[in-house]
Amino acid sequence: MVIYYPKEHYNKNHRGQLFPLLKPFIKNAGFTDTQRIEVYGVSEKDYSFVEELQNAEIVILTMSWNYYTKTGQLQMAIDLIKKAAIANKTVWSYNSGDFGVKVPYFANLKVFRFSGYQANKQKGHYGMPVTINDYLKDNHSLENYYKKKYNPLPKVGFCGQADASKLIAAKEIARTIFRNIKNKLGMRPEEPQEVISTTNLRANLLRQLEEAEDIQDNFIKRKKYRAGVVSNKSQHQSTREFYDNILESDYVLCVRGGGNFSVRFYETLMMGRIPLYIHTNGFLPLEEEIDWKQHLVWVDYKDRAHMLEKLMTFHQNLNENKLQNHFKRNRKLWENKLRLDGFFKSQFTNLIIDKN
């Protein structure tokens, strides 16, 4: 893949807003390709960078739209896209964070994002996976993760923030309404959000599962995100509890957080388990080539009252061999399509196909 990106756009003080595929390559001197493969799963052998836009196969907008918008440099991004259009080049860009910001439309622009709403019908916007470390490879045997016996009672896991408090729900809703009003008045660049209490939503879904006699629940409910841990998260006991909870379960409840996406969704696939996915009109990666309903229990938000029925129908169509094969298939999907390297290579392949 031959890439051009404007180096002068990079701001090391905002590295978190760097386009994800550039992070493995914009590193300190001495960072080796072996380290790049180990940390990011990406090799310099598969990518090359050119100094002239017209020599590239793909053009990347160096920083996120959030960065250009909030630093008052939006015109710099627009100028690059127009220059790429003259050269008949597609530009890849990144709308980061829980909410995303408003992005102008250009026919040669692709906007990758975790969050957002498909109902907004934003042309050129596509889902992308959250990049996560391979906890299963680092901490568990890859030979044994799928060896779990089938039980007629499905085991559903969840470890995370959930609170049925009406006060907490009211505060969440009030914050969203306030943000949306400021957005309407042009005081915030973020896109408006659906008014909903997500911690209350999770709590209600968990209660529905807890009250069911036909499932085994495996829940660890916390008052704060990641149990309030802010440093050394990967080594903390709460992280081990989180991943052990997934591994001990057949299914994991995956529902949106503050932004309209679920990191747990990708963590579940990485661990080779089956998301019990509540679809809240968000984006999923590679929807044009992945039949997502073959990999998870799909529950539309409007059908959430029928979540148990959908789960049982799915589970009753399995046996031990089919269940274990499903685990393997989900893990393989994450390995091949939802890691940094596999996702962008798939996007590049699709781009070449579209152009031909």
LUMMARBA-383159 format. One record per residue (C-alpha): x, y negated, z negated; residue number from 1. Coordinates in Angstrom, 3 decimals. Layout:
<atoms>
        c1        c2        c3  pos
         X         Y         Z  NUM
...
</atoms>
This chain:
<atoms>
        c1        c2        c3  pos
     0.000     0.000     0.000    1
     1.536    -3.306     1.090    2
     0.493    -6.161    -1.206    3
     0.802    -9.916    -1.213    4
     0.051   -12.044    -4.253    5
     1.000   -15.693    -4.892    6
     3.730   -15.504    -7.525    7
     3.342   -19.174    -8.383    8
    -0.149   -18.427    -9.768    9
     1.236   -16.210   -12.545   10
     1.164   -17.641   -16.055   11
     2.922   -15.424   -18.589   12
     1.092   -17.189   -21.416   13
    -2.147   -15.715   -20.045   14
    -0.852   -12.253   -19.164   15
    -4.104   -10.687   -20.345   16
    -5.796   -12.348   -17.349   17
    -3.388   -10.844   -14.799   18
    -4.986    -8.665   -12.093   19
    -4.761    -5.117   -13.553   20
    -2.820    -3.538   -10.663   21
    -0.101    -6.199   -10.946   22
     0.604    -5.552   -14.631   23
     2.854    -2.509   -14.011   24
     5.006    -4.542   -11.628   25
     5.266    -7.939   -13.290   26
     7.466    -6.833   -16.153   27
    10.690    -7.820   -17.863   28
    13.972    -7.008   -16.135   29
    15.100    -3.465   -16.836   30
    11.631    -1.930   -16.861   31
    12.124     1.330   -14.957   32
     9.805     3.220   -12.655   33
     9.899     6.122   -15.104   34
     8.531     3.781   -17.768   35
     5.994     2.427   -15.274   36
     4.683     5.915   -14.596   37
     4.628     6.786   -18.296   38
     2.844     3.604   -19.428   39
     0.578     2.850   -16.459   40
     0.480     6.028   -14.349   41
     1.662     3.961   -11.367   42
     4.869     4.339    -9.319   43
     6.699     1.711    -7.298   44
     7.122     4.378    -4.598   45
     3.467     3.933    -3.627   46
     3.400     0.130    -3.507   47
     5.450    -2.551    -1.828   48
     5.224    -6.325    -2.083   49
     5.782    -8.869     0.669   50
     6.514   -12.582     0.587   51
     4.242   -13.506     3.499   52
     0.467   -13.100     3.369   53
     0.138   -12.073     7.015   54
     2.427    -9.063     6.464   55
     0.227    -7.562     3.730   56
    -2.430    -4.869     3.918   57
    -4.201    -6.339     0.927   58
    -4.075    -9.755    -0.762   59
    -4.520    -9.986    -4.530   60
    -5.608   -13.068    -6.446   61
    -2.973   -13.036    -9.167   62
    -5.048   -14.076   -12.175   63
    -8.657   -13.531   -13.185   64
   -11.503   -15.834   -12.222   65
   -11.838   -16.609   -15.921   66
    -8.298   -17.997   -15.909   67
    -8.730   -20.184   -12.818   68
   -12.080   -21.494   -14.075   69
   -11.055   -22.272   -17.640   70
    -7.707   -23.846   -16.698   71
    -9.267   -26.065   -14.047   72
    -7.413   -24.386   -11.162   73
   -10.371   -22.992    -9.244   74
    -9.355   -24.762    -6.020   75
    -6.025   -22.938    -6.045   76
    -7.889   -19.601    -5.913   77
   -10.265   -20.825    -3.209   78
    -7.383   -22.056    -1.053   79
    -5.778   -18.588    -1.133   80
    -9.025   -16.875    -0.120   81
    -9.516   -19.252     2.812   82
    -5.921   -18.735     3.917   83
    -6.422   -14.958     3.764   84
    -9.630   -15.241     5.807   85
    -7.758   -16.995     8.623   86
    -5.319   -14.052     8.657   87
    -8.239   -11.570     8.552   88
    -7.179   -10.246     5.141   89
    -9.374    -8.994     2.308   90
    -8.721   -10.473    -1.132   91
    -9.085    -8.432    -4.307   92
    -9.951   -10.410    -7.429   93
   -10.885    -9.786   -11.047   94
   -13.716   -11.144   -13.210   95
   -12.644   -10.228   -16.721   96
   -14.113   -10.121   -20.183   97
   -17.470    -9.276   -21.700   98
   -19.433   -11.790   -19.654   99
   -17.577   -12.860   -16.530  100
   -17.717   -16.324   -14.969  101
   -19.528   -17.630   -11.915  102
   -17.609   -16.826    -8.708  103
   -18.150   -18.479    -5.301  104
   -18.990   -16.148    -2.420  105
   -16.566   -15.482     0.438  106
   -17.054   -12.754     3.040  107
   -13.443   -11.550     2.654  108
   -13.540   -11.435    -1.160  109
   -14.029    -8.427    -3.444  110
   -14.667    -9.132    -7.115  111
   -13.945    -6.271    -9.513  112
   -15.529    -6.405   -12.933  113
   -16.413    -4.347   -16.020  114
   -19.546    -6.273   -16.953  115
   -22.432    -7.901   -15.122  116
   -25.888    -7.043   -13.825  117
   -26.645    -5.370   -10.519  118
   -30.022    -7.115   -10.454  119
   -28.184   -10.392    -9.829  120
   -27.374    -9.018    -6.349  121
   -23.997   -10.741    -6.161  122
   -22.442    -9.914    -2.809  123
   -18.922    -8.540    -3.006  124
   -19.066    -7.639    -6.707  125
   -18.028    -4.101    -7.692  126
   -17.635    -2.141   -10.893  127
   -14.180    -1.176   -12.097  128
   -13.117     1.166   -14.911  129
   -11.661    -0.041   -18.176  130
    -8.007     1.032   -18.270  131
    -7.332     3.271   -21.276  132
    -4.433     5.425   -22.441  133
    -4.595     9.193   -22.002  134
    -5.276    10.118   -25.623  135
    -6.063    13.716   -24.709  136
    -2.658    14.242   -23.106  137
    -0.805    12.447   -25.891  138
    -2.552    14.060   -28.850  139
    -4.297    17.285   -27.826  140
    -3.575    20.328   -25.708  141
    -4.817    19.908   -22.161  142
    -5.182    23.668   -22.044  143
    -7.880    23.785   -24.716  144
   -10.038    20.649   -24.544  145
   -12.726    22.361   -22.451  146
   -12.918    25.584   -24.496  147
   -16.103    24.881   -26.387  148
   -18.894    27.392   -26.773  149
   -22.367    26.707   -25.474  150
   -25.034    26.261   -28.111  151
   -28.742    25.947   -27.215  152
   -28.767    22.895   -29.487  153
   -26.672    20.194   -27.764  154
   -24.200    18.411   -30.018  155
   -24.270    14.637   -29.549  156
   -21.468    12.479   -30.882  157
   -21.081     8.804   -31.647  158
   -18.476     6.932   -33.661  159
   -18.816     3.173   -33.675  160
   -20.685     0.028   -34.563  161
   -24.418     0.385   -35.116  162
   -26.589    -1.620   -37.478  163
   -30.377    -1.595   -37.760  164
   -30.374    -4.835   -39.799  165
   -32.978    -7.291   -38.529  166
   -30.777   -10.145   -39.733  167
   -27.823    -8.938   -37.634  168
   -30.147    -8.489   -34.641  169
   -31.531   -12.015   -35.059  170
   -28.013   -13.482   -35.193  171
   -26.946   -11.619   -32.032  172
   -30.042   -12.757   -30.169  173
   -29.605   -16.347   -31.340  174
   -25.967   -16.402   -30.163  175
   -26.980   -15.112   -26.732  176
   -29.789   -17.657   -26.376  177
   -27.415   -20.452   -27.415  178
   -24.795   -19.331   -24.846  179
   -27.444   -19.107   -22.132  180
   -28.726   -22.626   -22.900  181
   -25.187   -24.018   -22.688  182
   -24.737   -22.141   -19.404  183
   -27.966   -23.649   -18.045  184
   -26.743   -27.113   -19.005  185
   -23.400   -26.541   -17.286  186
   -21.497   -26.527   -20.582  187
   -20.150   -22.965   -20.228  188
   -18.711   -21.191   -17.164  189
   -19.845   -17.709   -18.221  190
   -22.755   -16.001   -16.505  191
   -26.042   -15.846   -18.469  192
   -26.732   -12.647   -20.371  193
   -29.785   -10.555   -21.141  194
   -31.155   -11.420   -24.563  195
   -30.713    -8.248   -26.605  196
   -29.203    -7.052   -29.876  197
   -26.819    -4.295   -28.830  198
   -25.947    -3.105   -32.355  199
   -29.663    -2.755   -33.056  200
   -30.175    -0.936   -29.752  201
   -27.483     1.592   -30.641  202
   -28.934     2.030   -34.133  203
   -32.411     2.733   -32.731  204
   -31.093     5.248   -30.202  205
   -29.096     7.006   -32.904  206
   -32.152     7.150   -35.135  207
   -34.100     8.761   -32.307  208
   -31.403    11.421   -32.022  209
   -31.114    11.925   -35.786  210
   -34.828    12.581   -36.095  211
   -34.830    15.202   -33.339  212
   -34.842    18.850   -34.406  213
   -33.495    20.121   -31.072  214
   -30.021    18.582   -31.265  215
   -26.998    18.546   -33.550  216
   -26.002    14.984   -34.377  217
   -22.363    14.120   -35.017  218
   -22.449    10.441   -35.933  219
   -20.042     8.088   -37.691  220
   -21.752     4.710   -37.921  221
   -19.665     1.650   -38.718  222
   -20.555    -1.916   -39.640  223
   -17.713    -3.404   -37.555  224
   -16.106    -2.685   -34.184  225
   -13.254    -0.151   -34.602  226
   -14.008    -0.219   -38.333  227
   -12.613    -3.763   -38.449  228
    -9.053    -2.646   -37.611  229
    -7.158    -5.366   -35.693  230
    -3.547    -4.086   -35.634  231
    -1.853    -0.731   -34.931  232
    -5.200     0.559   -33.676  233
    -3.749     3.560   -31.835  234
    -2.134     4.881   -35.023  235
    -4.976     4.158   -37.396  236
    -7.086     6.913   -38.908  237
   -10.225     5.343   -37.431  238
    -8.853     5.922   -33.912  239
    -8.174     9.595   -34.640  240
   -11.678     9.918   -36.082  241
   -13.106     8.261   -32.976  242
   -11.476    10.657   -30.509  243
   -11.980    13.718   -32.694  244
   -15.672    12.850   -32.786  245
   -15.781    12.912   -28.985  246
   -13.842    16.154   -28.716  247
   -16.052    17.915   -31.255  248
   -19.203    16.972   -29.309  249
   -20.792    18.120   -26.049  250
   -22.313    14.728   -25.279  251
   -21.487    11.213   -26.464  252
   -23.993     8.363   -26.613  253
   -22.648     5.601   -24.347  254
   -24.495     2.303   -24.380  255
   -23.430    -1.261   -23.670  256
   -21.740    -3.499   -26.209  257
   -21.474    -7.297   -26.259  258
   -20.795    -7.205   -22.523  259
   -22.920    -5.080   -20.203  260
   -20.526    -2.125   -20.056  261
   -19.227     0.643   -22.296  262
   -15.555     1.390   -22.960  263
   -16.727     4.563   -24.717  264
   -18.091     5.754   -21.359  265
   -14.553     5.997   -19.941  266
   -13.113     7.369   -23.172  267
   -15.706    10.148   -23.074  268
   -14.803    11.101   -19.493  269
   -11.095    10.969   -20.332  270
   -11.697    13.431   -23.184  271
   -13.584    15.752   -20.839  272
   -17.006    15.292   -22.378  273
   -20.414    14.273   -21.004  274
   -21.735    10.722   -21.482  275
   -25.324    10.375   -22.617  276
   -25.444     7.159   -20.642  277
   -28.023     4.417   -21.170  278
   -28.087     2.477   -17.915  279
   -28.709    -1.204   -18.609  280
   -28.451    -2.384   -15.004  281
   -24.659    -2.587   -15.139  282
   -21.938    -1.758   -12.626  283
   -20.152     1.584   -12.418  284
   -16.952     2.110   -10.407  285
   -16.966     3.593    -6.913  286
   -20.743     3.954    -6.794  287
   -20.541     4.369    -3.031  288
   -18.587     7.625    -3.366  289
   -19.233     9.051    -6.858  290
   -22.592    10.667    -7.536  291
   -22.641     9.577   -11.145  292
   -25.798    11.477   -12.035  293
   -23.900    14.729   -11.412  294
   -21.420    13.844   -14.170  295
   -23.605    12.563   -17.000  296
   -27.031    12.448   -18.573  297
   -28.489     9.338   -16.958  298
   -31.156     7.424   -18.885  299
   -32.474     4.160   -17.485  300
   -33.012     1.547   -20.176  301
   -36.752     1.440   -19.483  302
   -36.889     5.232   -20.022  303
   -34.938     5.253   -23.299  304
   -37.989     6.574   -25.184  305
   -37.573     9.744   -23.083  306
   -33.831    10.108   -23.822  307
   -34.265    13.396   -25.734  308
   -36.345    14.939   -22.977  309
   -33.716    14.062   -20.358  310
   -30.913    15.381   -22.548  311
   -32.648    18.694   -23.196  312
   -33.513    19.191   -19.529  313
   -29.877    18.638   -18.606  314
   -28.524    20.900   -21.367  315
   -30.943    23.755   -20.748  316
   -29.668    24.017   -17.173  317
   -26.210    24.885   -18.488  318
   -24.530    27.945   -19.949  319
   -21.072    28.320   -21.465  320
   -19.297    28.591   -18.123  321
   -21.226    25.684   -16.576  322
   -20.652    23.531   -19.674  323
   -16.901    24.122   -19.627  324
   -16.755    23.479   -15.883  325
   -18.600    20.218   -16.463  326
   -15.986    19.207   -19.035  327
   -13.210    19.971   -16.542  328
   -14.976    18.107   -13.740  329
   -15.419    14.964   -15.832  330
   -11.802    15.015   -16.978  331
   -10.640    15.473   -13.379  332
   -12.849    12.585   -12.240  333
   -11.176    10.318   -14.771  334
    -7.686    11.518   -13.824  335
    -8.201    11.070   -10.082  336
   -10.547     8.105    -9.735  337
   -10.794     6.097   -12.957  338
    -7.176     5.486   -13.869  339
    -5.418     2.397   -12.555  340
    -3.622     4.183    -9.709  341
    -6.464     6.400    -8.533  342
    -9.100     3.676    -8.641  343
    -7.217     1.161    -6.513  344
    -5.999     3.801    -4.076  345
    -9.640     4.803    -3.594  346
   -10.539     1.165    -3.004  347
    -7.747     0.829    -0.464  348
    -8.833     3.995     1.371  349
   -12.401     2.655     1.535  350
   -11.091    -0.651     2.885  351
    -9.198     1.084     5.693  352
   -12.243     3.196     6.556  353
   -14.482     0.109     6.663  354
   -12.080    -1.746     8.954  355
   -11.904     1.187    11.347  356
</atoms>
